[in-house]
């Protein structure tokens, strides 16, 4: 199946929201990175909420690409908030040595939106 149908970048005021599918393949993960970076530039977004709440399994490619994407977003002047990390994913991320740089983690998208609202005065 074409990744174009599985991944969307939604603009909410001056942030982007991406919900990652439950079992993303490498092609979807690469598409995520490309779409996010182009959208940050196009909309001059201040940040990214990466909703991974449906992801049950984290492999090394996914972990590395997420880490790189958060760093790239920061280099473009944005902040990344990773929302909804499940315990099994957190364990695997730690075992893989995943470093998210200045990215923030929250339990869900609502809390991620609160962070941006509080920090960037979106409302």
C-alpha positions, 0 to 999 in steps of 0.5 A, a space after each residue: 500500500 502506498 504510504 501517501 494514504 497512511 500519513 498526513 501532516 495536519 496544520 493546527 495554527 502554527 504547529 503540525 500534527 502527525 499521527 504515526 500508523 500502528 506498524 509503520 514500515 521504513 518507507 512510511 518513516 522516511 515519508 514522515 521525515 520528508 513531509 514534516 520537514 517540507 511542511 515546517 518550511 512551507 507553513 513556517 511552523 513553530 513545532 511538531 506534535 508526533 503522535 505515536 500512541 498507536 505504535 506498539 513496536 519500535 525498531 532501530 530504523 524508526 528510532 534513528 529516524 525519529 531522533 534525526 527528525 527531532 534534531 532537524 526540526 530543531 535546526 529549522 527553529 521548531 520544537 518537537 513533542 512526542 505524544 502517546 509513547 506506550 510503555 513497550 516503546 519507551 522500554 525499547 527506545 531506552 534499550 536502543 539508546 534513543 536520544 531525542 535531543 530537546 524533544 519533549 514527551 507527553 502522555 497524549 496529544 491533549 497535553 502536547 497541545 497544552 505545551 504549545 499553547 502555554 509556550 507559544 501562546 497559540 490561542 
